[in-house]
Every structure is written in structure tokens, then in C-alpha cells.
Amino acid sequence: MEAEGLFEDVLEANAAYASGFRLKGLPATAARGLAILTCMDSRIEPLGMLGLDPGDAKILRNAGARVTDDVLRTLVLASFLLGVDRAMVIGHTSCRMFANIEDQVHDAISAAGGPDTRSLSFLMGTEQNDAIVNDVQRIRSWPYLAHLNVGGFIYDTDSGRITQLC
């Protein structure tokens, strides 16, 4: 499938955004010293839900808000080069990554016409709060991030409230 024309809607929206662009000159550092790891779920607005503005925090997103090797690598860069001294791992209620088992997701992808994905680990789980606590501990125990202050949280997609777990 040709990509030409597939992105016209977002390119037009970008033109409107760029015409009033206000972030020029914003420093690359995190003004509030914060990094946020959260899920890619579209119901989550990381800046708005925490009362932050652009430039206040570094935002990392992936399926399930999981602490992967890439997240650890990114946090090292953010903490030493971009002014981050604290990090929040924020999972959310009704997360599909914790509503299924790994085999169910592989089957769903296959049923949707996708390839066999069984060589991939999607880091599924059944106990989301435990996963958040364990992921926070993974950051805290990473030798390159021992200096970083880290907390684990759950975001309620029905109320917008965040609860601290650790």
C-alpha cells in the first residue's frame, strides 16, 4: 500500500499546529525533573493528568507501561543528560496487557490476519499492581539508576485519579 495520501489528515493538522507553534526555544531538559512511563492507551494524557506543561517531563510510553531494557536505557540518558531526578511508572485500570494471557493475544493477532507472533513476548500479566511494583524495583536496582527516585502508580481510566502503589 502506498503511503502517499494516507497521512494527509495529520499533515494538515500539523500545518495548523506549526502556524502557531509556541515551543521554539523550550529547553530539552525536564523542567520539573520528572520522567513518566505510562501505557500507550489513548485514554491517558500524561501532562494533563498531572498538571504539567510541555517541557516539564520526559514521557515514555509502551504497551502496559512496562520497564523494558529500552526504558532503562532511556532513563539513564534522561537522568544524566536531561535533568530527570525522579520517575513515575503509571499503569492504568482496564489495561488489556493485564486482562489476557500471552497466548490469547498471540491468537487475537493471528485471528486479525497478523503473522505468528509467538517469538515475541508482550510482557502480559494477571497481577498489574504486582507488575508495577516489580518494575519500579527493577529501576531502583539498576546500577545506573540507583540515584533516581522512583514511584509506582495506577491511573483509573474511569475517574482520572492516580493512586500511589509504592
LINLINSUL-V305624 format. One record per backbone hydrogen bond with DSSP energy under -0.5 kcal/mol. CO is the residue of the C=O (numbers start at 1). NH is the residue of the N-H. Records with the same first field share a line. If there is no record, write none. Layout:
# LINLINSUL-V305624
CO: NH  NH
This chain:
# LINLINSUL-V305624
3: 6  7
5: 8
7: 11
8: 12
9: 13
10: 14
11: 15
12: 16
13: 17
14: 18
15: 19
16: 20
17: 20
18: 21
23: 26
29: 31
30: 33
33: 85  86
34: 58
35: 88
36: 38  60
37: 90
38: 62
41: 44
43: 45
44: 46
45: 49
46: 50
47: 50  52
48: 51
53: 56
55: 31
56: 32  34
57: 59
58: 36  60
60: 38
62: 40  65
66: 68
68: 72
69: 73
70: 74
71: 75
72: 76
73: 77
74: 78
75: 79
76: 80
77: 81  82
78: 82  84
82: 30
85: 149
86: 35
87: 151
88: 37  90
89: 91  153
90: 39
91: 155
92: 95
94: 96
95: 98
96: 99  100
97: 125
101: 104  105
102: 106
103: 107
104: 108
105: 109
106: 110
107: 111
108: 112
109: 114
110: 113
115: 117
117: 120
120: 122
126: 128
127: 131
128: 132
129: 133
130: 134
131: 135
132: 136
133: 137
134: 138
135: 139
136: 140
137: 141
138: 142
139: 142
142: 145
143: 146
145: 148
148: 150
149: 87
151: 89
152: 165  166
153: 91
154: 163
155: 93  157
156: 160
161: 156
163: 154
